[in-house]
Amino acid sequence: MSVKVAEPYSYELESLPRVEPGTSTNPTTAAPSRVASTDALDGEQQREEDAVALPPVDGGIQAWTFVVCALLLEALVWGFPFSYGVFQEWYLSSPDSPFRGASESAINAIGTITLGIQYMESLGVMFFTQRYPQWTKPMMIASLITCVGALTLSSFATQVWHLIALQGVVYGVAGGALYMPVIRWMSEWFVDRRSFAASFIFGGSGLGGAGFPILANALLQSVGFRWTLRTMAVIVGVFGGIALIGAKPRLPIARHTTPAPLDFSFVTSPVFVFVAVTVFVQGLSYFPVSLYIPSYAASLGFSSLNGTLALAAFNLASVVGQVLFGYYCDRGPYTTAMIVSSILSAIFAFVLWGFSHSAVLMYVFAVLFGGISGGFSSVWPPAAADIFSAQATSPFLMFSTAKGLAAITGPFIAAALHPKSASNDHEAGSGGWSGYGFTAMTIFVGSGMIASAVLSGTVLALRKKGRKSE
């Protein structure tokens, strides 16, 4: 599927001074005029050489180096909050936790606020980088330093609100600013293979979400949360610095640039409205599972390692799902991917999660649900290009905002459906289905995925109607 996005800048070349034979633009001598004309011509030739020397689109060592570095940033920025379920379980239940006995909603807010901010601040970050492109890389460097500082200061927290402010708000703001510029640069490096490249980049969150939980659990059990957060700060700082070397734009920043303002004329499109609502509803069902898998494992009587491995499997499976869905969306209609992902996710929630009372079934559910529901985000690039091909970045950022709202709202609903008293429920429900304090949450997740499937079918119908009217 060919996806084209208007470039964010227009480049202007300075006109060369015209010099008539035997005349001079300087009142005293012709020599300075010839020098000025030569300098201008040299500058013109240099700009043409720079244009010719641009690295190729959709392939080449520099393009794939960008993908690798963007994937690394994705893994660091998103992988850490995606592993928050391990921290949440430790904060709430570990005898060594200084926050044991705190409100589950308050502990829950630490991770959900991080994700919500990172998703929702994309519009502001993109506006800044388009208006001040020369400050994009310095902003990313400053954001990386802030992320490291936020995690380091979080390690000295004594109150839950300290963690909400530092590990939640500050890390969320800085993390979004560190990562979001690669979304705009991806449109410069990839056109025809954009969905495929995006699936690899977005898969970084799954890789980070698989590695961070295992590391976090091992550290939390051995050295406590303070040195765990300090270790995480070092990892983010070192690998983030490496990633910033190759994460760069393909197009040079011209001396004279005219920013192309973000255009939101597409917001009245019925297709956009239903895709955005579908992204929100699907996210409502996705995030509670990723956040509560460690708690579910604990309710079944399994060790913290079992819950950690289930979360790691969930996040890692999303990498495979995103790559497969991204590959398909480059060749087939994205609405099919939306419908299939939603229907299968609903089945996995009601059947697999409902009867997952053993470690094996829990892992099977984590892999299948994580891969199929996690792959849903690969429909964003083709859907954005279909809705507004002139500037696909704008609807893409709106989808990100919708998922950010879901990242905050979904887990808060889940916390209400899983009160503290549910932690004492260690029996299966009627007929062996669900139970263990997760019956209401299982129904919520499965029903949300059914609603997502219905909304996806509506998107398909609207697209068909739109093509007939053309």
ZAMARGU-4260 file (C-alpha; in steps of 0.2 Angstrom, whole numbers, plus 5000, padded with zeros to 4 digits):
<rodrens>
0) 5000/5000/5000 | 5008/5016/4995 | 5007/5030/5008 | 5013/5048/5004 | 5014/5062/5016
5) 5017/5080/5012 | 5034/5085/5018 | 5034/5097/5033 | 5045/5110/5025 | 5046/5119/5009
10) 5064/5124/5004 | 5068/5141/4996 | 5083/5145/4986 | 5090/5162/4986 | 5090/5171/4969
15) 5107/5175/4961 | 5111/5193/4958 | 5111/5197/4939 | 5127/5205/4933 | 5127/5213/4915
20) 5143/5212/4905 | 5154/5227/4908 | 5144/5233/4923 | 5146/5232/4942 | 5134/5231/4957
25) 5147/5240/4967 | 5149/5259/4964 | 5168/5258/4965 | 5174/5242/4958 | 5168/5227/4949
30) 5179/5215/4959 | 5168/5213/4974 | 5153/5210/4963 | 5161/5196/4954 | 5166/5189/4971
35) 5148/5190/4977 | 5142/5182/4962 | 5154/5168/4963 | 5150/5165/4981 | 5131/5165/4978
40) 5134/5152/4963 | 5145/5141/4975 | 5131/5142/4988 | 5118/5137/4975 | 5129/5122/4969
45) 5132/5116/4986 | 5113/5116/4990 | 5111/5106/4974 | 5124/5094/4979 | 5117/5092/4996
50) 5100/5088/4988 | 5108/5075/4977 | 5117/5067/4991 | 5101/5064/5001 | 5100/5046/5007
55) 5088/5035/4998 | 5070/5032/5004 | 5063/5015/5009 | 5080/5007/5011 | 5098/5008/5013
60) 5110/5008/5028 | 5105/5025/5035 | 5087/5022/5034 | 5088/5005/5043 | 5100/5013/5056
65) 5086/5025/5059 | 5074/5011/5062 | 5086/5002/5074 | 5089/5018/5084 | 5071/5023/5084
70) 5066/5005/5090 | 5079/5008/5104 | 5071/5024/5109 | 5054/5016/5108 | 5060/5002/5119
75) 5067/5013/5133 | 5053/5026/5133 | 5038/5014/5131 | 5045/4998/5138 | 5048/5005/5155
80) 5030/5011/5158 | 5023/4995/5150 | 5033/4985/5163 | 5024/4995/5177 | 5013/4980/5182
85) 5028/4972/5190 | 5031/4988/5200 | 5013/4990/5205 | 5012/4972/5212 | 5028/4975/5222
90) 5022/4992/5228 | 5006/4985/5234 | 5011/4968/5241 | 5029/4967/5245 | 5033/4967/5264
95) 5048/4978/5260 | 5037/4991/5251 | 5036/5008/5260 | 5019/5011/5250 | 5011/4995/5256
100) 4993/4999/5261 | 4992/5014/5250 | 4977/5016/5238 | 4977/5004/5223 | 4970/5018/5212
105) 4985/5030/5218 | 4998/5016/5215 | 4989/5013/5198 | 4990/5031/5193 | 5009/5031/5193
110) 5010/5020/5178 | 4994/5026/5169 | 4999/5044/5170 | 5016/5040/5162 | 5008/5032/5147
115) 4993/5044/5146 | 5005/5059/5145 | 5017/5051/5133 | 5003/5047/5121 | 4993/5064/5123
120) 5008/5076/5122 | 5012/5071/5104 | 5002/5085/5097 | 5011/5098/5107 | 5028/5090/5103
125) 5025/5089/5085 | 5020/5107/5084 | 5036/5113/5093 | 5047/5102/5081 | 5039/5109/5066
130) 5040/5127/5072 | 5057/5126/5078 | 5066/5111/5069 | 5083/5117/5074 | 5079/5114/5092
135) 5072/5096/5090 | 5088/5087/5094 | 5093/5098/5109 | 5075/5095/5115 | 5078/5077/5114
140) 5094/5078/5123 | 5087/5088/5137 | 5072/5076/5138 | 5084/5061/5140 | 5093/5070/5154
145) 5076/5074/5162 | 5071/5055/5161 | 5087/5050/5170 | 5084/5063/5183 | 5066/5059/5186
150) 5070/5040/5189 | 5085/5044/5200 | 5074/5056/5211 | 5060/5044/5211 | 5072/5032/5220
155) 5072/5044/5235 | 5052/5044/5236 | 5044/5042/5253 | 5026/5046/5248 | 5015/5039/5234
160) 5013/5057/5227 | 5032/5058/5225 | 5031/5043/5213 | 5016/5050/5204 | 5025/5067/5201
165) 5042/5060/5196 | 5040/5042/5189 | 5023/5047/5182 | 5022/5065/5177 | 5040/5071/5174
170) 5045/5054/5166 | 5030/5055/5155 | 5032/5072/5149 | 5051/5070/5145 | 5049/5053/5138
175) 5036/5059/5125 | 5047/5073/5120 | 5062/5062/5118 | 5052/5049/5107 | 5039/5059/5097
180) 5051/5067/5084 | 5055/5050/5077 | 5037/5049/5071 | 5039/5064/5060 | 5056/5058/5054
185) 5049/5041/5049 | 5039/5050/5036 | 5055/5056/5028 | 5064/5040/5028 | 5050/5028/5023
190) 5035/5030/5010 | 5030/5014/5002 | 5037/5003/5016 | 5031/5015/5030 | 5019/5002/5038
195) 5032/4989/5038 | 5046/5000/5045 | 5033/5007/5058 | 5029/4990/5064 | 5047/4987/5068
200) 5049/5004/5077 | 5033/5001/5087 | 5038/4984/5091 | 5052/4992/5102 | 5039/4994/5115
205) 5036/4976/5116 | 5055/4972/5117 | 5057/4984/5131 | 5041/4978/5139 | 5048/4960/5138
210) 5065/4965/5145 | 5061/4978/5158 | 5049/4967/5168 | 5061/4953/5170 | 5075/4965/5175
215) 5064/4975/5187 | 5057/4959/5195 | 5075/4953/5198 | 5081/4969/5205 | 5065/4973/5216
220) 5067/4956/5224 | 5086/4958/5227 | 5089/4976/5230 | 5072/4985/5233 | 5064/4998/5222
225) 5077/5012/5226 | 5092/5004/5218 | 5080/4997/5205 | 5075/5014/5199 | 5093/5020/5199
230) 5098/5005/5189 | 5084/5009/5176 | 5090/5027/5176 | 5108/5022/5171 | 5101/5010/5157
235) 5090/5024/5150 | 5104/5036/5150 | 5117/5025/5142 | 5106/5017/5128 | 5096/5032/5125
240) 5112/5042/5122 | 5117/5028/5109 | 5100/5029/5101 | 5101/5048/5099 | 5116/5046/5087
245) 5107/5038/5073 | 5089/5045/5077 | 5090/5060/5065 | 5080/5067/5050 | 5083/5062/5032
250) 5081/5080/5026 | 5093/5094/5031 | 5086/5109/5040 | 5085/5123/5027 | 5091/5140/5032
255) 5074/5147/5026 | 5060/5136/5030 | 5041/5138/5030 | 5033/5127/5043 | 5018/5117/5037
260) 5005/5120/5050 | 4996/5104/5056 | 4979/5103/5047 | 4964/5096/5056 | 4951/5099/5043
265) 4949/5080/5043 | 4941/5079/5060 | 4923/5080/5053 | 4926/5064/5042 | 4915/5050/5049
270) 4929/5038/5045 | 4941/5047/5056 | 4929/5049/5070 | 4925/5030/5070 | 4943/5025/5069
275) 4948/5037/5083 | 4933/5030/5094 | 4939/5012/5090 | 4957/5016/5095 | 4950/5023/5112
280) 4938/5008/5115 | 4951/4995/5110 | 4964/5004/5122 | 4951/5003/5136 | 4952/4984/5135
285) 4970/4982/5131 | 4979/4992/5145 | 4970/4983/5160 | 4977/4966/5154 | 4995/4973/5153
290) 4994/4981/5170 | 4985/4967/5180 | 4993/4951/5173 | 5006/4951/5187 | 4992/4953/5200
295) 4982/4940/5191 | 4996/4927/5193 | 4998/4932/5211 | 4979/4929/5214 | 4982/4911/5207
300) 4995/4908/5220 | 5010/4909/5208 | 5026/4917/5212 | 5031/4935/5206 | 5042/4927/5193
305) 5027/4919/5185 | 5018/4935/5184 | 5033/4944/5177 | 5036/4931/5164 | 5018/4932/5159
310) 5019/4951/5157 | 5036/4949/5147 | 5027/4936/5135 | 5012/4948/5133 | 5024/4963/5128
315) 5035/4952/5117 | 5021/4944/5108 | 5015/4962/5103 | 5031/4964/5093 | 5026/4949/5082
320) 5008/4955/5081 | 5014/4973/5076 | 5026/4966/5062 | 5013/4954/5055 | 4999/4967/5055
325) 5010/4980/5048 | 5016/4968/5034 | 4998/4964/5030 | 4992/4983/5030 | 5005/4987/5017
330) 4996/4975/5006 | 4978/4974/5011 | 4964/4985/5019 | 4968/4990/5037 | 4949/4988/5041
335) 4951/4969/5040 | 4966/4970/5052 | 4955/4980/5064 | 4940/4968/5063 | 4951/4952/5065
340) 4961/4959/5079 | 4946/4964/5089 | 4936/4948/5087 | 4950/4937/5091 | 4955/4947/5106
345) 4937/4946/5113 | 4937/4927/5110 | 4954/4926/5119 | 4947/4936/5134 | 4931/4927/5137
350) 4938/4909/5133 | 4957/4909/5137 | 4957/4922/5151 | 4941/4915/5158 | 4948/4898/5160
355) 4966/4902/5164 | 4968/4894/5181 | 4984/4886/5177 | 5001/4893/5172 | 5001/4886/5155
360) 4984/4893/5150 | 4989/4910/5158 | 5005/4910/5147 | 4995/4905/5132 | 4982/4919/5135
365) 4996/4932/5137 | 5005/4927/5121 | 4989/4926/5110 | 4980/4941/5117 | 4996/4952/5118
370) 5000/4948/5100 | 4983/4950/5092 | 4978/4965/5102 | 4995/4973/5103 | 4996/4972/5084
375) 4981/4984/5082 | 4992/4999/5083 | 5000/4994/5066 | 4984/5000/5057 | 4987/5018/5063
380) 4999/5023/5048 | 4988/5017/5034 | 4972/5023/5042 | 4980/5040/5044 | 4985/5041/5026
385) 4968/5035/5020 | 4959/5048/5030 | 4971/5063/5026 | 4984/5058/5013 | 4990/5076/5012
390) 4997/5076/5030 | 4995/5059/5038 | 5004/5065/5053 | 4989/5074/5060 | 4976/5060/5061
395) 4990/5049/5067 | 4993/5061/5082 | 4975/5061/5086 | 4975/5042/5087 | 4989/5043/5099
400) 4979/5056/5109 | 4964/5044/5109 | 4975/5029/5115 | 4982/5041/5129 | 4965/5044/5136
405) 4962/5025/5136 | 4979/5022/5144 | 4972/5033/5159 | 4954/5028/5159 | 4955/5010/5156
410) 4966/5005/5171 | 4956/5017/5183 | 4940/5007/5178 | 4950/4991/5180 | 4955/4997/5198
415) 4936/5000/5202 | 4932/4983/5195 | 4946/4975/5206 | 4944/4982/5224 | 4956/4977/5238
420) 4943/4964/5244 | 4945/4955/5227 | 4963/4951/5232 | 4957/4939/5245 | 4946/4929/5232
425) 4956/4914/5228 | 4943/4903/5220 | 4936/4901/5202 | 4919/4907/5197 | 4904/4898/5194
430) 4907/4883/5182 | 4925/4886/5183 | 4925/4902/5173 | 4935/4917/5179 | 4934/4921/5197
435) 4949/4925/5208 | 4943/4943/5209 | 4944/4946/5191 | 4927/4941/5184 | 4921/4959/5182
440) 4937/4964/5173 | 4937/4949/5162 | 4919/4954/5156 | 4924/4972/5154 | 4939/4967/5143
445) 4930/4955/5132 | 4915/4967/5130 | 4926/4981/5125 | 4934/4971/5112 | 4917/4966/5105
450) 4913/4984/5104 | 4929/4987/5095 | 4924/4974/5082 | 4908/4983/5079 | 4916/5000/5077
455) 4929/4992/5065 | 4915/4985/5055 | 4907/5003/5054 | 4923/5010/5048 | 4923/4997/5034
460) 4905/5001/5029 | 4909/5020/5029 | 4924/5017/5018 | 4914/5007/5006 | 4900/5021/5006
465) 4913/5034/5003 | 4921/5025/4988 | 4903/5023/4980 | 4900/5041/4981 | 4916/5046/4972
</rodrens>
